[in-house]
Amino acid sequence: MPHNLFPSVALLAVWPAITASAVEPAVPNVVLAIHGGIAAKRKESNAELEKTLRAELQRALETGYRELQKPQASGLDAVEAAIRILEDSPYFNAGKGAVFTHEGRNELDASIMEGHHKRAGAVASVTVIKNPIAAARAVMEKSKHVLLVGRGAEVFATKAGLEIVDPSYFWTQRRWDEIQETWRKEAEATGKSSAAPAVAQEQWSTVGAVALDAAGNLAAGTSTGGMSNKMFGRVGDSPIIGAGTYADNEACAVSATGHGEYFIRYAVAHDIAALMKYKQMPVEAAAAEVVLGKLKTAGGEGGVIVLDRQGRLAMPYNTEGMYRGYVARDGKVTVLLYGE
């Protein structure tokens, strides 16, 4: 298969779930890309919200790009900086904008990875770390482990000098109203609060970033507030290396968003990298095969941002939209929400 062609005709023949609005060709000359999770259904959105989301995504991209312009900058610096902006925003399901669990708590997960030595770090089920992506990087760089969870991760982050906040910091009226409505529907449906009604797509979204630095090294990171109304102890794909995050200089950097159970089961991020590394598939074909083929067929909703070492970016998603954007080598910023 020619490296620069997207095999649309052949793939569409065996993937009836693929729609033209969801397939995007690879974008060349990209150094940083981000996603803000699965988009709300278009009919539930409005111009004011979309304007705010675009501004927040642009700010994150500009912040990450500035990191890449610094002497000896690394892709890790850009990924962390961009994700921190999104974690500090109440408009995304990560950090400040995290959804509530079934017990009415905000529990956060994050991971980060670099593609040269394949070092990685992650935290899960934390409740007091202001920026979980910073904690994930600290685990990678300041411990001998990859994944720390719960109180252990929080103690580690405190000792590492990261910013610790009261759990109330993550409370937002919007998310509280959402969980109250979910609980109300549970009670109406069963007369008790243990039911599990359907969760809106954007309520199991994440934020993430992928970057390519001047040295040719790739990096990826992902952060989330998890699944709205999730049961006690649930952890999704965002802190799982190979599921929601992966980076390999011989293939690509990946950050995912979507229904985490499917991304874990199908090892989505690693599967994309493996198709590129072992089958020599171009980035757009590998990403499409997994997200628009395997994942969609299995019933897993979501999307990915995938950047290869040549700066070619793929952003397939099998939902109505995915908040996303990228910066070209010349600094030009592009932000997309739906099928633009």
Buried (B, 14 or more C-beta within 10 A) or exposed (E): EEEEEBBBEEBBEEBEEBBEEBBBBBBEBBBBBBBBBBBBBEEEBEEEEBEBBBEBBBBBBBBBBBBBEEEEBBBBBBBBBBBBBBBBBBBBBBBBBBBBBBEEBBBBBBBBBBBBEEBBBBBBBBBBBBBBBBBBBBBBEBEEBBBBBBEEBBEBBBEBEBEBBEEEBBBBEEBEEBBEEBBEBBEEEEEEEEBEBEBBBBBBBBBBBBBBBBEEBBBBBBBBBBBBBBEEEBBBBBBBBBBBBBBBBBBBBBBBBBBBBBBBEBBBBBBBBBBBBEEEBBBBBBBBBBBBBBBBEEEBBBBBBBBBBBBBBBBBBBBBBBBBBBBBBEEEBBBBBBBE
